[in-house]
Amino acid sequence: MTQIADPTGPIEFTEKDIAQMTEQEKFMNGLLPEDKLIHKRMNDINTFQAHENEVYLRGTDEYGKDFQICFDSYNFLEWIDTEHLKYIKKQLTKYIKTK
């Protein structure tokens, strides 16, 4: 049995509970080290917002659950420049041609 801290008291998870959790759920419940990489797939993007110094993308994850990611606007623009967009288009074109 694994316990995590909670303001209302400790929450106990059985090994079966933990085995059925996604990596994200394990992380959110404090069951993974903070430095462990979380791999999520944004399956569908349905909302975009830019506010002050943040860019938000919202959609659903690989399990159909709502999922949102927030970027620093400057860092986002720094990485998503014309050269990177050309590369993404090139890779997507190669993928489409194989289908």
N, C-alpha and C positions, 0 to 999 in steps of 0.2 A: 504494500500500500504506500503511495506517495502522497505527502501533504504539501500544500502550498499556503502561503500567508494570504489572508483575506480579512478585510475589516470586520466582517460578521463572524469570523472564526475560520479555522483551517478547513480547506476543501480536500477531501480524500479521493484519489483516483486509483482504481484497481489496474493491474497490468492490462486487462482486457480493455478498459476505458482508454488507456494511453495508446494501445495498439490501434484503436479505431480512430484516433485523432489525426488530423492532417498535421504537417510540420508547422503550419501557421498556428493552429490551435495549441500545439505543444508549446510553441514559443510564447504565445499570448498568456498561457497559463503558467509560465515560469518553469517549464519542464525541459527546456533546452538551454544550453549556455548562450549568453547574449551575443557571443562572437560567431555563432553558427549562422551560415548563410541561409536565408529563406528564399526558396525558389517558388515563385508564383507565376501563373500565366494569366494575363488579362485577356480573356477570351473575346470580349466584346467591349468596345468603348462606346458609351452612350452620352457622356457629358464631359465637356471641357470648360475650364474656368481659369482665367488669369486674374489674380487680385494682388495688388501691391507687389511684393517680391516673391510670389508663389504661383506655380502652375499646377492645376489639379486635373487629373484624368480619372474618370469614374466609369465603371462598367461592371462586368461580372467576371468571376474567376473561372477556373477550369471545372468547378463543381456547380456553376450557376448561381453562386452567392455574390451579393454586392461586394464590390472591392474598389477602393480608392487609393490613389498614390499621389503624393504631393512632392513637387520638385522645387528647388531654389530656381527662380526664373533666370538669373544670370548663368548659373551652371547648366541649366537645360539648353539655353541658346548657345552656349559655348560648345556643347557636344552635338547638338542637332544643327549643324551648319550645312551649307550647300554641298560640301564634299561628302559628308556622311549621308545626306539624303540621296545623292547620286549612287553611292555604294548600296544603300538599302534597295533602291529601285533596280539596280543591276542584279542583286541577289534574288529579288522577287521575280524578275523576268526569267532568270535561269530556272527557278522553281516552277513557274507557270508552264514553261516550255516542256518540262518533264512530265506534266500531267496530261 
